[in-house]
């Protein structure tokens, strides 16, 4: 076999990327590309799974049957997203159980937004509207990601996220035009979730250590600050439309740029939450770990049964 | 007649609602991701059934109430569900055993109710039967898997059966409401319900290597609004918003 050196392979790989040819699981890829994708996709999968908890917290208390059914369907979608994201990571050789163990040990991260508590029903509105809204901003460009399985998973995820975003906005709109208590509940949820939602786009471009390489590999198609700006531009008029106030005294529209300018994000808080010191980090991970531990006997039984059945068949 | 009709619909509706509530408590806590998806899906089916049935009950009642009013503003003693469905989730095996005992009954009930003279009931039964057959497949497979899995899983699921068996008899509870519904053609003949149910259950337990407890201690009362202590907490949680903020749109 003719020896092809790594530099040549990397050149051909980058050429494919530059021509927008998708990379598929069996194609050659640089180790760093694989590692970056595994990190990003499993982080994304973990976010879906941990993200089930803050909303799952309100299913049994949803205010009417329709809201209960919609919330159940939404949380079920998130479990489904987790499943196909873990599958996408598996195409890169990352075992699902290993990546989950990394989550439980604190080695792998997930979106910091899910480390904030859901205190009132209005939080279901705020999460759908802002958190799913921000997720869509982040994920739509990933539909064009250079790695085929991730890009294709994202097409499906984005369709469902846009339904999630609309149901969240609809909850907020209903509350905003409801009784004074309901409006106050909606405003309070917005106050608590606005800044954490902005933090979902990650550190500023200057601080983001992965952005440049990820952009070159077309894993990432826009920078954190670009996406954050898009989100602010879309969301500010929506808040105005339903008569809620964004908790940012510095927020203003810049006629010259056509963009909203917003105040300074509390990056100290962001890094604390990323490091594990947010209000719910411990609860979330403890809950996931407990689910895995308490399910151990069930998984063992399923494996034992499958083996018995296979043995009986071959006997 | 109308009162019995409402009562009859509420009994089926409340079974779906309370079991759907219990299953939804699992959300995010399942033993594997696939089961988180399955259990939320089944909960969603049950909440959907409850919604159709409660809306129908509210219409029959003719007092201007909605299905939501019936779900969120009735008190414990007005709830008509089986004691079985309000029992706590316990471990995954307990949840699957509860589900299996119920699904085996529900499948037969919905099969028969498709020929109800109440067209709404017949339509709801037809739609729900499709869902319930899938639920039964899911729960019976787990009962078999856990029963014939490891020593630990066998012991656990046998213990769940021992715990829940006392509530199985109530599945076949009948009273004047059922008589009246049968005479009106709303409730088809169910005289062989127990026999049919036992066929399913015995078959599955045999494959699962499980033993039906010899203890015939029976508990009932749910159909008359006499519940276990668990229901009060379910309703306290479920009705919290409507009780705290009455008469609002959500």
Interface residues (C-beta under 8 A of the other chain):
Chain A: X49 X52 X53 X56 X59 X60 X61 X62 X63 X64 X65 X66 X67 X68 X69 X72 X73 X75 X76 X79 X80 X82 X83 X86 X121 X171 X174 X175 X178 X179 X181 X182 X287 X290 X291 X294 X295 X296 X297 X298 X299 X300 X301 X302 X304 X305 X308
Chain B: X21 X24 X25 X27 X28 X29 X30 X31 X32 X33 X34 X35 X36 X37 X40 X41 X43 X44 X47 X48 X50 X51 X54 X67 X68 X71 X72 X91 X92 X93 X144 X145 X146 X148 X149 X150 X152 X153 X156 X237 X238 X240 X241 X242 X245 X248 X249 X250
